[in-house]
């Protein structure tokens, strides 16, 4: 790339800790050598109603109307709304939900247009973000639809742990009906491809968890492992892919088995996210694999309970921003290599 990655930042629900973790991350001026941050929102609305580090002082932004006018190597803010609304930390409103939608949509439009190179999304309230033109259970589902991907994969990553999920934001009672051989095959393929292309692992090893207690005990406690999971894993093994399992989910993390693999594929949301957040909550990053673009986010929510107290830990958001930069560079390098090989 001829310039540092231009990373768009959607602000999430402004009544949550989004403004604080963005502010704390951007305070480190060394970041500007690594990327050009582009915050989607009005800087004054973002930070005026929240406490800031009095020793560090306010951040200065180049406020622009369009991403085409951003300055490389500076803090940029793209105006997404014109109305002036009051914010109370910890108390989401219709206005804060609308601002979250407008910020996300503006960032995604610019990413699709090539005006920025990747996005980091601050946490939204799934309930408070709903509207007639936004009926999605979360960022992942919206981004998959917006960028026209057939499927995507929620992949949480830290320095020594990666966990993906086959099913995402859905009721637990709906998971068994959703789990099919075709879906599992698709998600496992996305995971293996992402580990290879995005994380640079030549021959990734993936563990697949079982759905039922003790991975079904050979059909005694459920048939999904015998009928769906094991045949899919065997198909990948027959094709020379290193996929293993199904492993009983209860002992898999506690015994440290996850350390033997490059990633773990859980079958539903809490099966994967509870152990991940227990082990790597502060430094974990949520990456949406399978998209034609780069999107990361912190692995936590809006944290309304501590919003405005200046007690939020920005580590996960900071790690998400750095990961977005790394992945943008990696994909750009791979694209150049492929182009050269074709010529």
C-alpha positions in Angstrom: 0.0 0.0 0.0 1.2 3.5 -0.8 -0.3 5.0 2.4 -1.2 3.8 5.9 -4.6 2.0 5.9 -7.6 4.3 6.2 -9.7 2.7 8.9 -13.3 3.7 9.4 -14.7 3.7 12.9 -18.4 3.4 13.5 -19.3 4.9 16.8 -21.8 2.4 18.1 -24.4 3.5 20.6 -23.2 6.8 21.9 -24.8 6.2 25.3 -22.4 3.2 25.8 -18.7 3.2 26.2 -18.0 3.6 22.4 -16.9 7.2 22.6 -14.7 6.5 25.6 -12.8 3.5 24.1 -12.4 5.4 20.8 -11.0 8.4 22.6 -8.6 6.4 24.7 -7.4 4.5 21.7 -6.8 7.6 19.6 -5.0 9.5 22.4 -1.8 7.6 21.4 -0.4 9.7 18.6 1.9 6.9 17.5 -1.2 5.3 16.0 -1.2 7.8 13.2 2.0 6.3 11.8 0.2 3.0 11.6 -3.1 4.0 10.2 -5.4 7.0 9.4 -8.5 6.8 11.7 -11.8 8.0 10.2 -14.5 8.3 12.9 -18.0 8.4 11.5 -19.8 11.0 13.6 -19.5 14.5 14.8 -16.5 14.9 17.1 -18.2 17.4 19.4 -21.3 15.1 19.9 -19.0 12.2 20.4 -16.9 13.6 23.2 -18.4 16.7 24.7 -20.8 14.9 27.0 -18.2 12.4 28.2 -15.4 12.9 30.7 -11.9 13.0 29.1 -8.4 12.7 30.5 -7.8 16.3 31.8 -4.0 15.8 31.6 -4.2 14.6 28.0 -6.7 17.2 26.8 -9.1 17.0 23.9 -8.5 15.2 20.6 -8.5 17.4 17.5 -10.2 16.1 14.4 -10.4 17.2 10.8 -14.2 17.3 10.5 -15.3 16.6 6.9 -18.5 16.0 5.0 -17.1 13.2 2.9 -14.4 10.6 3.2 -12.9 11.8 -0.1 -11.7 14.8 1.9 -9.9 13.0 4.7 -6.3 13.8 5.4 -3.8 10.9 5.6 -1.9 10.8 9.0 -4.6 12.9 10.8 -7.6 12.2 13.0 -10.6 12.5 10.7 -14.3 12.7 11.5 -17.0 12.3 8.8 -20.3 14.1 9.6 -23.1 11.6 9.6 -25.9 13.6 11.2 -26.8 17.3 11.4 -29.2 17.3 14.3 -27.8 18.3 17.7 -29.0 16.0 20.5 -28.2 15.6 24.1 -26.6 12.4 25.4 -26.8 10.9 28.9 -24.1 8.2 29.4 -25.7 4.9 30.2 -29.2 5.8 28.9 -29.8 4.8 25.3 -32.4 6.8 23.4 -34.0 6.7 20.0 -31.5 9.4 18.9 -28.4 7.4 20.1 -29.8 4.3 18.2 -30.3 6.4 15.1 -26.8 7.8 15.3 -25.4 4.3 15.6 -27.2 3.2 12.4 -26.2 6.4 10.5 -22.6 6.0 11.5 -22.4 2.3 10.5 -24.2 2.8 7.2 -22.0 5.8 6.2 -18.8 3.8 7.0 -20.0 0.8 5.1 -20.9 2.9 2.0 -17.5 4.4 2.0 -15.8 1.1 2.5 -17.8 -0.3 -0.5 -16.7 2.7 -2.5 -13.1 2.2 -1.7 -12.7 5.5 0.2 -11.5 3.7 3.3 -9.7 0.3 3.6 -11.4 -1.4 6.5 -13.8 -0.7 9.5 -13.8 -1.2 13.2 -17.3 -1.1 14.8 -17.9 0.1 18.3 -20.6 -1.8 20.2 -24.3 -1.3 19.4 -27.3 -2.2 21.4 -29.1 -4.8 19.2 -32.4 -3.7 20.6 -31.9 0.0 20.4 -30.5 -0.1 16.8 -33.6 -1.7 15.3 -35.6 0.4 12.7 -37.7 -0.2 9.6 -34.6 -0.1 7.5 -32.4 -2.0 9.9 -33.8 -5.4 11.0 -30.6 -7.3 11.9 -29.7 -9.1 15.1 -26.2 -7.7 15.0 -23.3 -6.3 13.0 -22.3 -9.6 11.5 -25.7 -10.2 9.8 -26.0 -6.7 8.5 -22.5 -6.7 7.1 -23.0 -10.1 5.4 -26.1 -8.7 3.7 -24.7 -5.3 2.8 -21.5 -6.6 1.2 -23.4 -9.4 -0.6 -21.5 -12.3 0.9 -23.2 -15.7 0.6 -22.2 -16.5 4.2 -19.8 -15.1 6.8 -18.3 -16.3 10.1 -18.0 -14.8 13.5 -14.3 -15.4 14.4 -13.0 -14.2 17.8 -9.2 -14.0 18.0 -6.6 -13.2 20.6 -2.9 -13.8 20.7 -3.2 -17.5 21.5 -6.9 -18.4 20.9 -9.3 -18.3 18.0 -12.9 -19.4 18.3 -15.5 -19.3 15.5 -19.2 -20.1 15.6 -21.4 -22.0 13.1 -24.6 -20.4 14.2 -24.8 -16.8 15.5 -27.3 -14.6 17.1 -30.3 -16.9 17.5 -32.4 -18.5 20.2 -30.8 -21.7 21.6 -33.9 -23.7 20.8 -33.4 -22.9 17.1 -29.8 -24.1 16.9 -30.4 -27.9 16.3 -32.8 -27.2 13.4 -30.4 -24.7 11.9 -27.4 -27.0 12.1 -27.0 -28.9 8.8 -24.2 -30.6 7.0 -24.3 -27.9 4.3 -24.0 -25.0 6.9 -21.3 -26.8 8.9 -19.3 -27.4 5.6 -19.7 -23.8 4.6 -18.5 -22.4 7.9 -15.6 -24.8 8.3 -14.5 -23.8 4.7 -14.6 -20.1 5.5 -12.7 -20.7 8.7 -9.9 -22.7 7.0 -9.6 -20.2 4.2 -9.4 -17.3 6.6 -6.8 -18.9 8.7 -4.8 -19.5 5.6 -5.2 -16.2 3.8 -5.9 -13.7 6.6 -3.7 -15.2 9.4 -1.0 -16.7 7.2 -1.2 -20.3 8.4 -0.2 -22.7 5.6 -1.9 -25.8 6.8 -4.4 -24.8 9.6 -5.6 -27.3 12.2 -9.2 -26.8 13.3 -11.1 -28.5 16.1 -14.9 -28.9 15.9 -17.0 -29.1 19.1 -20.0 -31.4 19.6 -23.5 -30.0 20.0 -24.7 -32.3 22.9 -23.1 -33.1 26.3 -20.1 -35.4 25.9 -20.4 -34.9 22.1 -23.5 -37.1 22.1 -22.0 -40.2 23.6 -22.2 -42.0 20.2 -25.9 -41.1 19.8 -26.9 -41.8 23.4 -27.3 -38.1 24.2 -28.2 -36.8 20.8 -27.7 -37.7 17.2 -26.3 -34.6 15.6 -22.7 -35.6 16.1 -23.2 -39.0 14.4 -25.5 -37.8 11.6 -24.0 -34.4 10.8 -20.8 -33.3 12.5 -18.6 -36.5 12.1 -19.4 -37.0 8.4 -18.5 -33.4 7.6 -15.2 -33.6 9.5 -14.4 -36.9 7.7 -15.1 -35.3 4.3 -12.6 -32.6 5.1 -10.0 -35.1 6.3 -10.5 -37.1 3.1 -9.7 -34.0 1.2 -6.4 -33.5 3.1 -7.8 -30.7 5.4 -6.8 -30.9 9.1 -10.2 -30.8 10.8 -10.8 -32.9 13.9 -13.6 -33.7 16.4 -16.3 -33.6 17.5 -14.8 -32.8 20.9 -17.0 -32.6 24.1 -17.3 -28.9 24.7 -17.2 -29.0 28.5 -13.6 -30.4 28.9 -12.1 -29.1 25.7 -11.1 -25.6 27.0 -10.5 -26.5 30.7 -7.9 -29.1 29.7 -6.2 -26.8 27.3 -6.9 -28.9 24.2 -7.5 -25.7 22.3 -3.8 -25.0 22.3 -3.2 -27.9 19.9 -5.2 -26.2 17.2 -5.1 -23.0 15.2 -8.8 -22.4 15.8 -11.9 -24.0 17.4 -15.3 -24.1 15.6 -18.1 -24.0 18.1 -21.6 -24.9 17.0 -23.5 -22.1 18.7 -22.9 -18.6 20.2 -22.4 -19.2 23.9 -20.6 -22.5 23.4 -17.7 -20.6 21.9 -18.0 -17.1 23.3 -18.3 -18.0 27.0 -14.9 -19.8 27.1 -13.3 -17.2 24.8 -14.3 -14.3 26.9 -13.3 -16.1 30.1 -9.8 -16.7 28.7 -9.2 -13.6 26.5 -11.8 -11.0 27.3 -9.5 -8.0 27.6 -7.6 -8.6 24.4 -10.1 -10.4 22.3 -11.2 -9.1 18.8 -14.2 -10.1 16.8 -13.4 -10.5 13.1 -16.0 -11.2 10.5 -14.4 -13.8 8.2 -15.8 -14.5 4.7 -16.5 -10.9 3.7 -14.8 -9.2 0.8 -13.8 -6.4 3.2 -12.1 -6.2 6.6 -14.2 -5.6 9.7 -13.2 -6.0 13.3 -14.7 -5.0 16.6 -14.0 -5.3 20.3 -15.4 -8.5 21.9 -17.6 -6.7 24.4 -20.9 -4.8 24.4 -22.1 -1.3 25.1 -21.4 -1.6 28.9 -24.1 1.0 29.8 -23.5 0.3 33.4 -20.1 2.0 33.4 -20.6 4.5 30.6 -19.5 8.0 31.6 -17.4 6.8 34.5 -14.1 6.8 32.4 -13.5 3.2 33.7 -13.8 1.4 30.4 -10.9 -0.7 29.3 -10.0 0.2 25.7 -7.6 -2.7 25.1 -10.0 -4.8 23.0 -10.9 -1.9 20.8 -7.2 -1.0 20.4 -6.4 -4.6 19.4 -9.3 -4.6 17.0 -7.9 -1.5 15.3 -4.4 -2.9 15.0 -5.8 -6.2 13.7 -7.8 -4.4 11.0 -4.6 -2.6 9.9 -2.7 -5.9 9.7 -5.4 -7.7 7.8 -5.8 -4.8 5.3 -2.1 -4.9 4.6 -2.0 -8.7 4.3 -4.9 -8.8 1.8 -3.3 -5.9 -0.2 0.0 -7.8 -0.3 -1.7 -11.0 -1.4 -3.6 -9.2 -4.1 -0.3 -7.8 -5.5 1.3 -11.2 -5.4 -1.6 -12.7 -7.3 -1.5 -10.0 -9.9 2.2 -10.4 -10.5 1.8 -14.2 -10.8 -0.9 -13.7 -13.5 1.4 -11.5 -15.5 
